[in-house]
Amino acid sequence: MPSPIRASMSGEIWDEQGPFANLLYFELSVLCQTEAALISWSFSAPSDARLHENPARACSLGRVALSRTSLSSRKHVCALQFRSPFFLHTITPTSLDAMQTGRLASIGDQLSNWSQTPLHPLFPVGALGLIHAVRVSHATRQVAGSHKSRLGVWQGLVLNQILMFGGVVISGMLLGIPSPLLSAWPVVALYGGVHVALDVTPAGKALLHAQDVELVGTLMDLSFALLDGILRAEGIIDLGVEPVLRHASRQVATSLFAVLLNAAIVGGGIPLLIDLFRLDSTTGEWGVRSPAWAKNPFSGTNDMLSSAFLALVYLTLASPATAPIALLRDALHAFGAESLDARDVRTLCSLLLGSILLSEKATVLSNQQAQHEMAKNGSVNGNTKSKSKSARKLQ
């Protein structure tokens, strides 16, 4: 019996022990069970294809099959079969095929449900929106110095609104369009109201005290990072990318630089504002200063870089044929992501940015823990040396 065959739905096929693979006649078929009927497409690769040496040929055949069947129905199940004169293998898909697309659709439906389903008829706010408003309020107190903050309720509210909408306002000024903030009073009311409510009640300080507990604080940091990424991706797409693509000026609308810059400002411009205007002052004495990012371009700009990267990924996924970078276009072709619809693209972008911010936060926490352990060990060693010196003096 030949060794097991592995493949992805994009069609890359190889035999783990395949020195004889070029001697066989291969047939690649895709069976697609839609809601209406069973559709089958088959393609053959001749014996001289040498699939174990040149899988690109098989890739092209596989993508033709997927591109035809994926148009039949959104909800479909595909099976990839590898056939030779001696055996038949049904191969489990391992890339962004129809099954993975179905998972993306399911995740997107769930996120939409959590975001748009009102918690109560008298409180028309989704669960994700409320949790994120609490998260932004908590971040506002952390920026202002946590327990050391001496900001009043009003100044805290102003800082909260700057953190939430500062990048959007700058974006509107650059594009010369009315700021979305002017028509987003429900969002202003939600985030501002939640912040004031937490500020005038013990709940805000309770969150800060919970953050001080090591395990609870770590869980809060990681969960907030994931939530930030999921919701920030929507903002980057809706307020960073789409306004540029719809801009009245053709030069702006067709400029990749404009898209990346605007997305970076919307998604990651706030840390730069905090550093520039001393918004992290515990006393509330704000003012212009020389920011660290003016001296080091990689200081505090990680959010801008991840936002620009997400915009690039979104452009590539939304329009694979006109992807701005050929390398990304080829990667899409290899992973079979060209068949994603607009909603699945948004879901994938949300998960991507969420994973990026989650990984970044986990790395920061790990480094902080390592530094804490090193400082602790150094302190213990220093105390031991001082005690030994004192003992020698007494002798």
C-alpha positions as CSV (number, residue, x, y, z in Angstrom):
1,M,0.0,0.0,0.0
2,P,1.5,3.4,-0.9
3,S,2.2,5.9,1.8
4,P,-0.5,8.3,2.9
5,I,-1.1,11.3,0.6
6,R,-1.5,14.8,2.0
7,A,-3.0,17.8,0.2
8,S,-4.6,21.1,0.7
9,M,-7.8,22.3,-1.1
10,S,-5.6,24.7,-3.2
11,G,-4.4,21.5,-4.8
12,E,-0.9,21.1,-3.6
13,I,-0.3,17.3,-3.5
14,W,2.7,15.3,-2.7
15,D,3.6,11.8,-1.5
16,E,5.8,11.7,1.6
17,Q,7.8,8.9,0.2
18,G,7.1,9.5,-3.5
19,P,10.1,8.6,-5.6
20,F,7.6,6.6,-7.8
21,A,5.0,9.4,-8.0
22,N,6.0,10.5,-11.5
23,L,5.3,7.0,-12.8
24,L,1.6,7.1,-11.9
25,Y,-1.4,8.7,-13.7
26,F,-3.1,11.1,-11.3
27,E,-6.6,12.4,-11.3
28,L,-7.7,15.4,-9.1
29,S,-11.4,15.7,-8.4
30,V,-13.5,17.9,-6.3
31,L,-16.9,16.8,-5.2
32,C,-19.1,19.6,-4.0
33,Q,-22.4,18.9,-2.2
34,T,-24.5,22.0,-2.4
35,E,-28.0,22.6,-1.1
36,A,-29.4,21.8,-4.6
37,A,-27.3,19.0,-6.1
38,L,-24.0,17.1,-6.1
39,I,-21.5,18.7,-8.5
40,S,-18.3,17.0,-9.5
41,W,-15.4,18.4,-11.4
42,S,-12.4,16.3,-12.3
43,F,-9.0,17.1,-13.8
44,S,-6.2,14.9,-14.8
45,A,-2.4,15.4,-14.5
46,P,-0.3,13.3,-16.8
47,S,2.4,10.9,-15.6
48,D,5.2,13.3,-16.5
49,A,3.8,16.1,-14.2
50,R,6.1,15.0,-11.4
51,L,3.8,16.3,-8.7
52,H,6.2,15.6,-5.9
53,E,8.8,17.9,-7.6
54,N,6.5,20.5,-9.1
55,P,3.2,20.9,-7.1
56,A,2.4,24.2,-8.8
57,R,0.8,22.3,-11.7
58,A,-1.6,20.5,-9.3
59,C,-2.3,23.8,-7.5
60,S,-3.6,25.3,-10.7
61,L,-5.9,22.4,-11.4
62,G,-7.2,22.4,-7.9
63,R,-8.0,26.1,-7.9
64,V,-10.0,25.8,-11.2
65,A,-12.2,23.2,-9.5
66,L,-12.8,25.3,-6.4
67,S,-13.5,28.5,-8.3
68,R,-16.3,26.8,-10.2
69,T,-17.9,24.9,-7.4
70,S,-17.7,27.8,-4.9
71,L,-20.0,29.9,-7.0
72,S,-22.9,27.4,-6.6
73,S,-23.8,28.0,-3.0
74,R,-22.5,29.7,0.1
75,K,-23.2,26.6,2.1
76,H,-21.4,23.7,0.6
77,V,-19.3,20.8,1.6
78,C,-16.4,19.7,-0.6
79,A,-14.2,16.6,-0.6
80,L,-10.9,16.3,-2.4
81,Q,-10.0,12.9,-3.9
82,F,-6.7,11.7,-5.1
83,R,-6.9,8.8,-7.6
84,S,-4.4,6.6,-9.3
85,P,-4.7,3.3,-11.1
86,F,-4.0,1.5,-7.8
87,F,-5.7,3.3,-5.0
88,L,-8.1,6.1,-4.1
89,H,-7.7,8.5,-1.2
90,T,-10.1,11.1,0.1
91,I,-8.1,14.0,1.4
92,T,-9.1,16.2,4.3
93,P,-8.8,19.9,3.3
94,T,-6.2,21.9,5.3
95,S,-6.5,25.4,3.9
96,L,-9.1,28.1,3.3
97,D,-11.5,25.9,1.4
98,A,-15.3,25.7,1.5
99,M,-15.4,24.1,5.0
100,Q,-13.1,26.8,6.4
101,T,-15.3,29.5,4.7
102,G,-18.3,28.0,6.5
103,R,-16.4,28.3,9.8
104,L,-15.6,32.0,9.0
105,A,-19.3,32.6,8.2
106,S,-20.3,30.9,11.5
107,I,-17.8,33.1,13.5
108,G,-19.0,36.2,11.6
109,D,-22.6,35.4,12.4
110,Q,-21.8,35.0,16.1
111,L,-19.8,38.2,16.3
112,S,-22.6,40.0,14.5
113,N,-25.1,38.6,17.0
114,W,-23.1,39.7,20.0
115,S,-22.5,43.1,18.5
116,Q,-26.0,43.9,17.2
117,T,-28.5,42.0,19.5
118,P,-29.7,44.5,22.2
119,L,-29.2,43.4,25.7
120,H,-32.6,44.8,26.6
121,P,-35.4,46.6,24.7
122,L,-34.7,49.7,26.8
123,F,-31.0,49.4,26.4
124,P,-30.3,48.9,22.7
125,V,-26.6,48.0,23.0
126,G,-24.9,44.8,22.1
127,A,-22.8,42.8,24.5
128,L,-19.5,43.4,22.6
129,G,-20.1,47.1,22.4
130,L,-20.8,47.4,26.2
131,I,-17.8,45.3,27.1
132,H,-15.5,47.4,24.8
133,A,-16.9,50.6,26.3
134,V,-15.9,49.2,29.7
135,R,-12.5,48.3,28.3
136,V,-11.9,51.8,26.9
137,S,-12.9,53.4,30.2
138,H,-10.5,51.1,32.0
139,A,-7.7,52.0,29.5
140,T,-8.5,55.7,30.1
141,R,-7.7,55.3,33.8
142,Q,-4.6,53.3,33.1
143,V,-3.3,56.0,30.7
144,A,-3.9,58.6,33.4
145,G,-1.8,56.8,35.9
146,S,-4.1,54.1,37.3
147,H,-4.3,54.6,41.1
148,K,-2.1,57.7,41.0
149,S,-4.5,59.6,38.6
150,R,-5.8,62.9,39.8
151,L,-8.1,63.6,36.9
152,G,-11.6,64.9,37.6
153,V,-14.7,63.4,36.0
154,W,-14.8,65.9,33.2
155,Q,-11.2,65.7,32.3
156,G,-11.4,61.9,32.4
157,L,-14.3,62.1,30.0
158,V,-12.4,64.3,27.6
159,L,-9.5,61.9,27.7
160,N,-11.8,59.0,27.1
161,Q,-13.2,60.6,24.0
162,I,-9.8,61.5,22.7
163,L,-8.7,57.9,23.1
164,M,-11.8,56.7,21.3
165,F,-12.2,59.2,18.5
166,G,-8.9,61.1,18.1
167,G,-7.6,59.1,15.1
168,V,-11.0,59.4,13.4
169,V,-11.0,63.2,13.7
170,I,-7.5,63.5,12.3
171,S,-8.5,61.2,9.4
172,G,-11.4,63.4,8.5
173,M,-9.2,66.4,8.5
174,L,-6.7,64.8,6.2
175,L,-9.3,63.5,3.8
176,G,-11.3,66.8,3.9
177,I,-14.5,65.0,4.7
178,P,-17.0,65.4,7.5
179,S,-15.9,63.5,10.5
180,P,-17.9,60.3,11.2
181,L,-18.0,61.5,14.8
182,L,-20.6,64.1,13.8
183,S,-23.2,61.4,13.1
184,A,-22.0,58.9,15.7
185,W,-23.7,60.4,18.8
186,P,-25.0,57.0,20.0
187,V,-21.4,55.8,20.1
188,V,-20.3,58.9,21.9
189,A,-23.1,58.5,24.4
190,L,-22.3,54.9,25.0
191,Y,-18.6,55.2,25.6
192,G,-18.8,58.5,27.4
193,G,-21.7,57.3,29.6
194,V,-20.0,54.1,30.6
195,H,-16.9,55.9,31.5
196,V,-18.7,58.4,33.7
197,A,-20.7,55.7,35.3
198,L,-17.5,53.7,36.2
199,D,-15.8,56.9,37.3
200,V,-18.4,58.0,39.8
201,T,-19.0,54.6,41.2
202,P,-16.5,52.1,42.9
203,A,-16.6,49.9,39.8
204,G,-13.8,51.8,38.0
205,K,-11.4,51.5,41.0
206,A,-12.5,47.9,41.4
207,L,-11.3,47.1,37.9
208,L,-7.9,48.7,38.7
209,H,-7.6,46.6,41.9
210,A,-8.5,43.5,39.9
211,Q,-5.8,44.4,37.4
212,D,-3.2,44.4,40.3
213,V,-3.9,40.7,40.9
214,E,-1.4,38.9,38.8
215,L,-3.5,36.1,37.3
216,V,-6.6,38.3,36.9
217,G,-4.6,41.1,35.4
218,T,-3.0,38.8,32.9
219,L,-6.4,37.4,31.9
220,M,-7.8,40.9,31.6
221,D,-4.9,42.1,29.4
222,L,-5.1,39.1,27.1
223,S,-8.9,39.2,26.7
224,F,-8.9,43.0,26.2
225,A,-6.2,42.7,23.5
226,L,-8.2,40.1,21.6
227,L,-11.4,42.2,21.9
228,D,-9.5,45.3,20.8
229,G,-8.2,43.5,17.7
230,I,-11.6,42.2,16.7
231,L,-13.4,45.5,17.0
232,R,-10.5,47.7,15.8
233,A,-10.4,45.8,12.6
234,E,-13.9,46.8,11.8
235,G,-13.0,50.4,12.5
236,I,-9.9,50.2,10.3
237,I,-11.9,48.9,7.4
238,D,-15.0,51.2,7.8
239,L,-13.2,54.4,8.8
240,G,-9.7,53.8,7.5
241,V,-9.9,52.0,4.2
242,E,-13.3,52.5,2.7
243,P,-13.4,56.4,3.0
244,V,-10.2,56.5,1.0
245,L,-11.6,54.1,-1.7
246,R,-14.8,56.2,-2.0
247,H,-13.0,59.6,-2.0
248,A,-14.0,62.1,-4.6
249,S,-10.5,62.6,-5.7
250,R,-9.3,59.8,-8.0
251,Q,-5.7,60.4,-7.0
252,V,-6.6,59.8,-3.4
253,A,-9.0,56.9,-4.1
254,T,-6.3,55.0,-6.1
255,S,-3.4,55.7,-3.8
256,L,-2.2,52.8,-1.8
257,F,-0.2,55.2,0.4
258,A,-3.3,57.1,1.3
259,V,-5.1,53.9,2.3
260,L,-2.2,52.6,4.5
261,L,-1.6,56.0,6.1
262,N,-5.3,56.6,6.9
263,A,-5.7,53.1,8.2
264,A,-2.6,53.5,10.4
265,I,-3.9,56.8,11.8
266,V,-7.4,55.4,12.6
267,G,-6.1,52.2,14.1
268,G,-2.9,53.2,15.8
269,G,-2.6,57.0,16.0
270,I,-3.7,57.3,19.6
271,P,-0.4,56.2,21.3
272,L,1.3,59.0,19.3
273,L,-1.1,61.6,20.5
274,I,-0.7,60.4,24.1
275,D,3.1,60.8,23.9
276,L,2.9,64.1,22.0
277,F,0.4,65.9,24.3
278,R,1.4,64.3,27.6
279,L,-2.0,62.8,28.0
280,D,-0.5,60.2,30.4
281,S,0.1,62.9,33.0
282,T,-1.2,61.8,36.4
283,T,-1.9,65.4,37.3
284,G,-3.8,66.2,34.1
285,E,-1.3,68.9,33.1
286,W,-1.3,68.3,29.4
287,G,1.0,70.0,27.0
288,V,3.2,69.5,23.9
289,R,6.5,67.7,24.3
290,S,9.1,66.0,22.1
291,P,7.6,62.5,21.7
292,A,9.7,59.3,21.7
293,W,8.4,58.4,18.2
294,A,10.0,61.5,16.8
295,K,13.4,60.2,17.9
296,N,12.8,56.5,17.2
297,P,10.3,55.5,14.5
298,F,9.6,52.2,16.2
299,S,8.8,53.6,19.6
300,G,5.0,53.4,20.1
301,T,4.2,52.9,16.5
302,N,3.5,49.1,16.6
303,D,-0.3,49.7,16.5
304,M,0.1,51.9,13.4
305,L,2.2,49.2,11.7
306,S,-0.3,46.4,12.5
307,S,-3.2,48.6,11.3
308,A,-1.5,49.4,8.0
309,F,-0.7,45.7,7.5
310,L,-4.3,44.8,8.1
311,A,-5.4,47.4,5.5
312,L,-3.1,45.8,3.1
313,V,-4.5,42.3,3.8
314,Y,-8.0,43.6,3.5
315,L,-7.3,45.2,0.1
316,T,-5.7,42.0,-1.1
317,L,-8.6,39.8,0.1
318,A,-11.3,42.1,-1.1
319,S,-9.8,42.4,-4.6
320,P,-7.4,39.5,-5.2
321,A,-7.1,40.2,-8.9
322,T,-5.8,43.7,-8.2
323,A,-3.9,42.9,-5.0
324,P,-1.3,45.7,-4.5
325,I,1.6,43.2,-3.8
326,A,2.1,40.2,-6.0
327,L,3.5,38.2,-3.1
328,L,0.2,38.5,-1.2
329,R,-1.7,37.7,-4.3
330,D,0.3,34.5,-4.8
331,A,-0.2,33.6,-1.1
332,L,-4.0,34.0,-1.6
333,H,-3.9,31.7,-4.6
334,A,-1.9,29.1,-2.7
335,F,-4.3,29.1,0.3
336,G,-7.5,29.3,-1.7
337,A,-8.7,32.5,-0.1
338,E,-9.8,34.1,-3.4
339,S,-13.3,32.7,-3.0
340,L,-14.1,34.6,0.3
341,D,-17.0,36.9,0.2
342,A,-17.0,40.4,1.7
343,R,-18.3,39.3,5.1
344,D,-15.9,36.5,5.4
345,V,-13.0,38.9,4.5
346,R,-14.1,41.1,7.4
347,T,-14.3,38.2,9.8
348,L,-10.9,37.0,8.8
349,C,-9.4,40.4,9.2
350,S,-10.9,40.7,12.7
351,L,-9.5,37.4,13.7
352,L,-6.1,38.3,12.2
353,L,-5.7,41.6,14.1
354,G,-7.1,40.0,17.3
355,S,-4.4,37.3,17.1
356,I,-1.7,39.9,16.3
357,L,-2.6,42.1,19.3
358,L,-3.0,39.0,21.5
359,S,0.4,37.7,20.6
360,E,1.9,41.1,21.1
361,K,0.4,41.5,24.6
362,A,1.5,38.0,25.5
363,T,5.0,38.8,24.5
364,V,5.0,42.0,26.5
365,L,3.7,40.2,29.6
366,S,6.3,37.5,29.2
367,N,9.1,40.0,29.0
368,Q,7.8,41.9,32.0
369,Q,7.7,38.7,34.0
370,A,11.2,37.8,33.0
371,Q,12.5,41.2,34.0
372,H,10.7,40.9,37.3
373,E,12.3,37.6,38.0
374,M,15.7,38.9,37.1
375,A,15.3,41.9,39.3
376,K,14.0,39.7,42.1
377,N,17.0,37.3,41.8
378,G,19.4,40.3,41.7
379,S,17.9,41.7,44.8
380,V,18.2,38.4,46.6
381,N,21.9,38.0,45.5
382,G,22.6,41.5,46.6
383,N,21.2,40.9,50.1
384,T,23.2,37.7,50.4
385,K,26.4,39.5,49.5
386,S,25.8,42.3,51.9
387,K,25.1,39.8,54.7
388,S,28.3,37.9,54.0
389,K,30.3,41.1,54.0
390,S,28.8,42.1,57.4
391,A,29.6,38.7,58.8
392,R,33.2,39.1,57.7
393,K,33.5,42.5,59.3
394,L,32.1,41.1,62.6
395,Q,34.7,38.3,62.5
